[in-house]
Amino acid sequence: MQVTPCAGRRILTPCQLDSFDYQVDPYIGCGHYCYYCYVLGQAETDWRAEILFHEDLAARLEAELSVISPQKIYMGWHTDPYQPCEAECRQTRQVLKVLAHKGFSVSVLTKSDLVLRDLDILASLPDANVSVSVAFTDEATRERFEADTKETRARISALRNIKAAGIETAALICPIIPYLTDVNALIDQLDDCTERIW
């Protein structure tokens, strides 16, 4: 996987979700390459081969945040902030550090347990929350649709640890594919690790 810098793009962008005014996508593209992803139709690169990242992210984001009041920023709309390249690139961790420094908070949606790495920062943010997306109880089915994501059990375990750390959690069951997504089984597995399932 090639991770390539890009320049000249805003990092803080308007969010289309009702509960948030702004979002941050630390990457352009997503190495998870889920076959059902709604963003694939807008892909600028072949995500199986190349992901883009923002150069000088921290300084530029700090400048963009300086003109708005502290609030909760959404992460996870057009790309997973904890996709595989985040383990080395640490763009998401940079974003969280800037948000903490500027008095903002965050709402994260991910398919990865890598979010556990950043519990130290997430726990320091006021009213932060983390949501995990799951769709399959059967691992062979998951691998057909989202082969480069973490196993469902790893995501649910991560959610349990996040909740234990005192951070608000939620789960998103998505997509729901008839005959393949066992919603009731997923709800049973998520029951003790989240306050909200949607």
C-alpha positions, 0 to 999 in steps of 0.5 A, spaced: 500 500 500 502 506 497 501 512 502 502 519 498 501 526 501 496 531 498 496 538 499 491 544 498 485 541 501 481 543 507 482 538 513 476 541 517 470 540 512 462 541 513 459 535 516 452 532 513 450 529 519 445 533 523 448 532 530 455 535 527 457 542 524 464 539 522 468 533 520 475 531 519 478 525 514 485 524 516 486 520 509 483 520 502 481 513 501 480 507 505 485 501 506 479 497 508 476 497 501 469 494 504 465 492 497 459 496 500 462 502 501 458 508 499 464 512 498 467 508 493 464 511 487 467 518 489 474 514 490 480 518 487 485 513 487 485 505 487 484 504 495 487 497 494 494 501 492 494 508 494 491 512 500 492 520 500 494 523 507 494 531 509 501 534 509 503 538 515 496 536 518 497 538 525 499 546 524 493 546 518 488 543 522 490 548 528 489 554 524 482 552 521 480 550 528 482 557 530 476 560 527 470 556 530 468 555 537 470 549 541 465 543 539 465 536 537 468 534 531 466 527 527 471 522 524 469 517 520 464 519 514 468 518 508 474 514 511 476 510 517 480 514 521 483 507 524 484 504 517 491 500 517 496 505 515 494 509 521 498 504 525 504 507 522 502 514 519 498 516 526 494 522 522 488 520 527 492 521 533 495 528 531 488 530 529 486 528 536 492 531 540 490 538 536 483 537 538 485 536 545 489 542 545 484 547 542 478 544 547 474 541 542 471 534 542 470 528 538 465 523 535 469 517 532 466 511 527 471 505 526 471 498 524 478 497 528 481 496 535 487 500 533 482 506 537 485 503 543 491 506 542 489 513 543 484 512 549 489 516 553 487 522 549 480 520 548 479 520 555 481 527 556 476 530 551 470 532 554 464 528 552 468 524 547 464 518 544 467 512 540 462 508 535 464 501 532 461 499 525 459 491 525 455 487 520 457 480 520 457 474 525 460 469 520 468 471 519 468 467 512 462 472 510 466 478 513 472 476 509 468 476 503 465 483 503 471 487 508 477 482 508 482 488 510 478 490 516 478 487 523 475 481 526 468 482 529 470 480 535 476 484 536 471 490 534 466 488 540 472 487 545 475 494 543 468 497 544 468 493 551 475 496 553 473 503 551 466 503 555 471 500 561 475 506 560 469 511 561 468 513 554 461 513 551 460 508 546 455 506 541 455 501 535 452 501 528 450 495 525 451 496 518 450 494 512 444 490 514 444 484 508 438 480 508 440 473 510 447 475 511 447 480 517 444 476 523 442 483 527 439 479 533 446 475 534 450 482 533 445 485 538 446 480 543 454 480 543 454 488 543 449 488 549 454 489 555 459 494 551 455 500 549 449 504 551 446 505 544 446 501 538 443 504 531 
